[in-house]
Every structure is written in C-alpha cells, then in structure tokens.
Amino acid sequence: MMRDVSDGKINCVIVKDLSRLGREYIETGRYLRRIFPTYGVRFISINDGVDTAVEDDNGNNELTVTMKNVINEAYCRDISIKTRSALDVKRRSGDFTGAFPVYGYLKSEEDKNRLVPDPYASNIVKAIFRMRLEGRSAARIAAELNRLCVLSPLAYKKNNGLPYGKNGYADRADCKWSATTVIRILQDETYTGTLVQGRRGTPDYKNKVVEAIPASQWIRVEDAHEALVSQLDFRLVQQLRGQDTRTSPKEDKVYLFSGVLICGCCGGRMVRKTNRSGDRVYHYYHCPTGKKKGCHSPVTVKESELIRCVSDLVRGYIGNIATLSEMMAGTELVRICQEKAMRYAAQIQDNERQLEKTMEFRSRLYENLISGNLTKQEYTHHKQMYTRRAEQLQASIAELRVKAEDAMAGLEGQSVWMERFLQFEGMEELTRSAVVQLIHSIRVVSKKELEIKYNFDDEYRELMELLASAQSRKAG
Ligand SMILES: [Zn+2]
C-alpha cells in the first residue's frame, strides 16, 4: 500500500479503526503527521471519527489521534499478556501446546493437549536409547537405522501425513538418518515423560522475533505423558555425551575406555594410541596435554593391563552390591527407607523452627524503627537480610520435602540402580556397555594405581550410611 501512496496512485486511506493501521504509536503517528500529508493523502478512521480533511480550529483532531494511539498500544500489550498467560497456565498444567509433537509421540485422539506414544516410532526411540547405552555412537546408530531402512523422522511424518515443523529435524536431504538427528532425540527430555515448553518465544509483544529463552524460565512438568525412557537411562545418556565428545576428534570409533580415563596429573582425558613393533601390536592410553600446558608426569598405561585391572575392580564392586542387595531384601529395606524419611522429617522441623524465628525477628523490626532503636538504613538492611534468610529456609524445606517423599517411594528406586550393576554379575569380559553403564570415570594416578568413580555412587554411599546406622541401632 505504501508504494501505491508514494507512486501517487492513492489519495485517500480509510481504515475501520486505528489499530488496523499500525500497532505502534510511533509508527502510526509518523504516517498521520508526516507521510500522508507529504503525499497529500487524506486519512479516515471510521470508528475513531478521524478525518484529516476535517480539522477543527484548535487542532484537536491530532490530539485525539494521539490519545487513541496510546490507548491502542496499551490494548495490544494487554492482549499479548493475556494470551501469553493463558498459554502459560496450560503449559504449567502439563498440556502440550505445541503444533508438532516430537518424533515418537502423537497428539491424543481424546485430548489434543496430551501426548501419547506413536506405536511404531516410539519403539524406534526406545531402540535408539538402548543402542546408545550399549555404547554405540550416534553416527553408528544412524548407520544402523539406515541399514534397517527405518524412515527418518521427517520422512516418517511426511509419509504418514503427520504434521511436522519447518526446521524441526536435521534430516539429510536423502531422507536418511544422520548423527545429528539421533543426538537431538537422545537429548530430548520429552522422552522421559517430562514436558518442557516455552523454550523459545517472543520476548515481548512488540518484538515478533522468536528467541531462545533461558533454561531457568522453561516450563517443566514431570509425568505429563507416558515415558519412553526411564529417568536413570536418560541421565546416563547425557553423561555419556560429555564423555564421548571429549574423545579425540579424529577417533570416530568409540573404544572400551573412550572418555572415561582421566590423567591423574592434569585431569585431562586420556586418548588411545596404537604401537607396532614388528608383528606385535599393542594399544595404550596416554595424556595428550603435554608439559607446556601443565601436565608434568603423564602416565602411559597399556590397554590390556587396564582391562585386567578394571575388570577385577568392577567385579569386586558388583560383589559388594550383590551383598548389599541381599541385606536389603525383605523387612530391612522398609526400615532403612523409613529411617531415611525420618531423618528428613527432623531436618524439615528444624528448618521450620528457624523460619518461624526469622519471621518473628523480621516483624519486630518495624517496632524498633518506630521506637528509634534502629535507623532507617539499619531497618532496610536487616529487613533484607531476614527476607533472604526466610527465602533460603523455604527453599530448603521444599527440597527436603521432595527428598522425604522420594525416600518413602524409594524402595523401587533403590533396586533400579542396583539392578544396573547386578545385570553384569558373572560377566566374563569387560564390555563397552558395562563401562558406560557402571563407570563414571577412571583416574589413572600411576601405572599401579587407579581410582574408579562409579555411577550412582551417591546412592551407594547413602545406602552404606543407612545400613551402618541401622546396624548400630540393632547392636545398641
Ligand atoms: Zn595429563
């Protein structure tokens, strides 16, 4: 339209009301005061009773236009906030508000705001997570899916007439799976049953550019829909990501210890090297950091020795867990969980008492200000201090409550992480899958000393403490 105005094809612009012309006061004003008069265009807004050809002696017309503009802008902002908060409410109650469910889910037939597993694609997603936990890289998983002629997510959605987003999938042009597509699936929390929304949005009503929103402001609702992968498995997969990306970029293959071996001197990730002398081939791991960058006594270890040593240690650890698991069988376990919950309950009570005191102190501050015991400055300072303290206490009470609940529901949780170790009981050789699922990291202190940090070691330690306290109580 503006081109027609500047070309002189239009000499009158009629709108129903001002909000049609432009949502922004400044922009609307510019048209009315500058552009239209410049081109000799008459402007009429029917609902607002504005006609630039009819102007009263006092120039009141422009004033009403200005006022109207301001009101319009406020109205637009209001509408924007309203729709925004309506969406937020839906999201907070676990409603799916997006247009395109992720691969593996469909919108439920009965309730368009719920996700349900897609009977076919959900199995592919499960297989992807399983393969990852067996130690395969994203590239190898993609290759395997292509070998099995599984349609890529985008191709699958197109093929089945399902809705899909424009930039949703990093599919390759030939509709094959790529490592990127696999990684995107492996990182998506949606598959644990948690709905994460509001990851991208427009910062305010004026700015229509979609931006990434900080993670702290995302809306997360757990158990919003059926999970395709357990929280434990998901956590492990995320941990693996950190390990594998730190292997040498030249290594596309993932070795037994890729990513888990740490140099005891500098903390760097050790890499695998191959040595040939004559017909003898042997592999070893070394730290690539070097003296210049601060690694002073790098250790080199033979892979064969590592395998022998780590296998022994892991077998021993699994043995411990087997014993623990037996001790916990039956009534013992219930008692332990109750004990744990009781501990948290005591901590909660303690925090609540402190909170009560803090609030009491805070409420007395005003009296002290009035009676002159405190200056205005001291009053503000103390008030802020007590408010902050109260907030901290409230947060820690909330956290403890969750822990206490977990402890009571924890019977199942305990056995889940232990099962993970016990599945490798009696293993003959150390596999990548075992390394990945059981070991967090191995620090190579010297040729003769290794420090293994196992997965779930917090759970392990906590359990040991509880058992010890349960035992001492029995003795006493
Ligand atoms: Zn080093």
Residues whose N, C-alpha, C, O or C-beta is under 5 A from the ligand:
A	BS01	ZN	C263 C265 C266 G267 G268 C287 T289 C295 P298
